[in-house]
Amino acid sequence: MENKKNKNKKPVIPISFTKATAMLILGFFIWIVVKISSQDVEFSFLLPEAGKIKVGWLLLLSFASGYIFSKLPLKLKL
């Protein structure tokens, strides 16, 4: 009976060194992106009324446009 109880115990969640390293690198990358995206960029050289824009909005716009363009059925013959 005691042997069955030991079999039913779930082990502690094992985490390998590779997973821990990957999580640490991913967290560091997210921290860098957050720090960069909170910066302001002056856009008065393009549009005088634009003023300052956060880099995060530019990143979001570039990722969204890249996603949209990747879904378009473009047939280019080069």
C-alpha positions, 0 to 999 in steps of 0.5 A, spaced: 500 500 500 505 504 501 508 503 494 502 505 491 502 511 494 509 513 492 507 511 485 501 516 485 506 522 487 507 527 482 514 529 481 516 536 482 516 540 475 523 538 472 526 544 468 532 543 464 538 547 463 536 549 456 529 551 458 532 555 463 537 558 459 532 559 453 527 563 458 532 567 461 534 569 454 527 570 452 526 575 458 532 579 457 530 580 449 523 582 452 526 587 457 530 590 451 524 591 446 520 594 452 526 599 453 527 600 446 519 601 445 518 606 450 523 611 447 521 617 443 522 619 436 522 626 433 518 626 426 518 633 425 523 632 419 518 628 415 511 632 418 512 638 422 505 637 425 507 629 427 512 631 433 514 625 437 512 618 436 513 612 441 518 607 438 513 601 440 508 604 435 513 604 430 514 597 431 507 595 432 506 598 425 511 595 422 510 588 424 502 589 423 504 591 415 509 585 415 503 580 417 498 583 412 503 583 406 505 576 408 498 574 407 497 577 401 497 572 395 502 576 391 505 573 384 511 576 383 515 573 377 523 575 378 
